Amino acid sequence: MSEVKPSAPAPAAAKCARCEKTLTESDRVAANDRVFCRSCYEVLKFELKRTVASMSENINYPMAVLGAVLGGAAGVLAWWGFTVLTKIGFGLVAVAIGFLVGHGAARFAGGKRSVGLQVLAVAVGMVSFLVAAYLVNMTFINETLAQKGQAFRLPFPPASLHMFYQVLAVNFGVMKFVFLAIVVYEAWIIPRPVKLTLPS
C-alpha cells in the first residue's frame, strides 16, 4: 500500500508592500526586496524623483560658500600644521582639502547637491590647495633663510601675485599636480546630484 504524501501548502499570494492589494503577474513591480502594485510603485517613484529633484533646488549659496571656505581653511591648516610639526612637506595630507571643501559646501547648504555646488567646491578646493602649497613652501624657505642668518622672511599673505607664483613654483612637480587632481576630484564628486536608477 503506497504512502500518501501530504501536498505542500500553496504559496501565499504576494501583496503590495504599500496598499496590501493582492498582486497578479501583470500588476507587480519588484523593487529591492519588496513588491508593489503598479499604481503604488508609480506614486512612490514620483515621490522619490521629487525628493531627489528638491535636493538641487533653493540652494543657499552664501551658506555653501561659507561651508566650502571653512572646509578649505581646515584642510589648509591640516597640511600646513603637519608640515610645521614634522618638518616634512607630506603632500598626501593635501587630499583632505577636497574632502573637507566638498562636505562643507554640501552640508552648509542643507544637504543640497547640484552642479553649481560642484563648481563652487572645485574653485574653493583649488584656491585652498594653492594657498596651502604656498604656506608649506614659505615655511621651508623661511627656515633656510634663518639658518643662513638672513633677516628677510617671506610674508603671508604674499606681497604680490608674482611672489605667490615664485614661491609656489619652487617644487611644483608632477606629484603636486596629482594631489591637486585628487582635490578637484573629491570636491567635484561629493556634492554631485543624485542619479536615480529605477525599474520601469
C-alpha positions as CSV (number, residue, x, y, z in Angstrom):
1,M,0.0,0.0,0.0
2,S,1.6,3.2,-1.1
3,E,2.1,6.1,1.3
4,V,0.1,9.2,0.6
5,K,2.4,12.2,1.0
6,P,0.7,15.5,2.1
7,S,0.7,18.1,-0.5
8,A,2.8,21.2,0.0
9,P,0.8,24.2,1.1
10,A,0.0,26.7,-1.7
11,P,2.3,29.7,-1.6
12,A,0.7,32.8,-0.2
13,A,-0.4,35.3,-2.8
14,A,2.0,38.3,-2.9
15,K,0.6,41.6,-1.7
16,C,1.6,45.1,-2.4
17,A,4.0,46.4,0.3
18,R,2.2,49.7,0.3
19,C,-1.5,49.1,-0.1
20,E,-1.6,45.3,0.6
21,K,-3.5,44.6,-2.6
22,T,-3.2,41.0,-3.8
23,L,-0.9,41.1,-6.8
24,T,-1.1,39.4,-10.2
25,E,1.8,38.7,-12.5
26,S,0.8,41.6,-14.8
27,D,0.4,44.0,-11.9
28,R,3.5,43.7,-9.8
29,V,6.9,45.6,-9.8
30,A,9.8,44.3,-7.7
31,A,11.9,47.0,-6.0
32,N,14.8,45.6,-4.0
33,D,13.3,43.2,-1.5
34,R,9.7,44.4,-1.8
35,V,6.9,44.2,-4.5
36,F,4.4,46.8,-5.3
37,C,1.3,47.1,-7.5
38,R,2.0,49.3,-10.5
39,S,-0.1,52.3,-9.2
40,C,1.6,52.3,-5.8
41,Y,5.0,52.0,-7.5
42,E,4.3,54.9,-9.8
43,V,3.3,57.0,-6.8
44,L,6.5,56.1,-4.9
45,K,8.6,56.7,-8.0
46,F,7.2,60.1,-8.4
47,E,7.7,61.0,-4.7
48,L,11.3,59.7,-4.9
49,K,12.1,61.7,-8.0
50,R,10.5,64.8,-6.4
51,T,12.7,64.3,-3.3
52,V,15.8,63.9,-5.4
53,A,15.0,67.0,-7.5
54,S,14.4,69.1,-4.4
55,M,18.0,68.4,-3.4
56,S,19.1,70.6,-6.3
57,E,16.6,73.4,-5.7
58,N,16.5,76.6,-3.5
59,I,20.2,76.2,-2.6
60,N,21.6,78.7,-0.1
61,Y,24.8,79.6,-1.9
62,P,26.1,82.1,0.7
63,M,26.0,79.3,3.3
64,A,27.5,76.9,0.8
65,V,30.4,79.3,0.2
66,L,30.9,79.6,4.0
67,G,31.0,75.9,4.4
68,A,33.4,75.4,1.5
69,V,35.7,78.1,2.7
70,L,35.7,76.8,6.3
71,G,36.4,73.3,4.9
72,G,39.2,74.7,2.7
73,A,40.7,76.6,5.7
74,A,40.6,73.4,7.8
75,G,42.4,71.5,5.0
76,V,45.0,74.2,4.6
77,L,45.7,74.2,8.4
78,A,45.9,70.4,8.4
79,W,48.6,70.3,5.7
80,W,50.5,73.3,6.9
81,G,50.2,72.3,10.5
82,F,51.6,68.8,9.7
83,T,54.5,70.4,7.9
84,V,55.3,72.8,10.8
85,L,55.1,70.0,13.3
86,T,57.0,67.3,11.4
87,K,59.2,69.4,9.1
88,I,58.0,67.2,6.3
89,G,56.1,68.5,3.3
90,F,53.9,65.4,3.0
91,G,51.6,66.4,0.1
92,L,49.2,63.4,0.6
93,V,47.7,65.4,3.5
94,A,46.5,67.9,0.9
95,V,43.8,65.5,-0.3
96,A,41.9,66.3,2.8
97,I,41.2,69.7,1.3
98,G,38.9,68.3,-1.4
99,F,37.1,66.1,1.1
100,L,36.5,69.0,3.6
101,V,35.5,71.5,0.9
102,G,33.1,69.2,-0.8
103,H,31.4,68.2,2.5
104,G,31.5,71.8,3.8
105,A,29.6,73.1,0.7
106,A,27.0,70.3,0.8
107,R,26.3,70.4,4.5
108,F,26.2,74.1,5.0
109,A,23.7,74.2,2.0
110,G,21.4,71.9,4.0
111,G,22.4,68.6,2.3
112,K,21.8,70.0,-1.1
113,R,23.6,68.7,-4.2
114,S,23.9,70.4,-7.6
115,V,26.3,71.2,-10.4
116,G,26.6,74.7,-9.0
117,L,27.8,73.3,-5.7
118,Q,30.3,71.1,-7.6
119,V,31.7,74.1,-9.4
120,L,31.9,76.1,-6.2
121,A,33.6,73.3,-4.3
122,V,36.2,72.8,-7.1
123,A,37.0,76.5,-7.2
124,V,37.4,76.8,-3.4
125,G,39.4,73.5,-3.3
126,M,41.9,74.7,-6.0
127,V,42.4,78.0,-4.3
128,S,42.8,76.3,-0.9
129,F,45.3,73.9,-2.3
130,L,47.4,76.7,-3.8
131,V,47.3,78.7,-0.5
132,A,48.4,75.6,1.4
133,A,51.2,74.9,-1.0
134,Y,52.4,78.5,-0.7
135,L,52.4,78.2,3.1
136,V,54.3,74.9,3.1
137,N,57.0,76.3,0.7
138,M,57.1,79.5,2.7
139,T,57.8,77.6,5.9
140,F,60.8,75.7,4.4
141,I,62.2,78.8,2.6
142,N,62.0,80.9,5.8
143,E,63.7,78.2,7.8
144,T,66.5,78.1,5.2
145,L,66.8,81.9,5.3
146,A,67.0,81.7,9.1
147,Q,69.8,79.1,9.0
148,K,71.7,81.4,6.7
149,G,71.4,84.3,9.1
150,Q,69.3,86.4,6.7
151,A,66.7,88.8,8.2
152,F,64.3,88.6,5.2
153,R,61.2,86.4,5.6
154,L,58.5,85.5,3.1
155,P,55.2,87.0,4.4
156,F,51.7,85.7,4.4
157,P,49.7,86.9,2.7
158,P,52.3,87.3,-0.1
159,A,53.3,90.8,-1.0
160,S,52.3,90.3,-4.7
161,L,51.0,87.7,-7.1
162,H,54.5,87.4,-8.5
163,M,55.8,86.4,-5.1
164,F,52.9,84.0,-4.7
165,Y,53.8,82.4,-8.1
166,Q,57.5,82.3,-7.4
167,V,57.1,80.5,-4.1
168,L,54.6,78.0,-5.5
169,A,56.9,77.2,-8.4
170,V,59.8,76.1,-6.2
171,N,58.8,72.5,-6.2
172,F,55.5,72.3,-8.0
173,G,56.3,69.0,-9.8
174,V,54.3,66.1,-11.1
175,M,53.1,64.9,-7.6
176,K,51.7,68.3,-6.8
177,F,49.6,68.1,-9.9
178,V,48.5,64.6,-8.9
179,F,47.4,65.8,-5.4
180,L,45.7,68.8,-7.0
181,A,43.8,66.5,-9.3
182,I,42.7,64.4,-6.3
183,V,41.5,67.5,-4.5
184,V,39.5,68.6,-7.6
185,Y,38.0,65.1,-8.0
186,E,36.9,64.9,-4.4
187,A,35.5,68.4,-4.4
188,W,33.5,67.6,-7.6
189,I,32.2,64.2,-6.6
190,I,31.0,64.8,-3.1
191,P,28.2,67.4,-3.8
192,R,27.2,65.9,-7.2
193,P,23.5,65.5,-7.8
194,V,22.0,62.1,-7.1
195,K,21.1,59.9,-10.1
196,L,18.2,57.5,-9.8
197,T,18.2,54.1,-11.4
198,L,14.7,52.7,-11.1
199,P,13.0,49.7,-12.6
200,S,10.4,50.6,-15.3
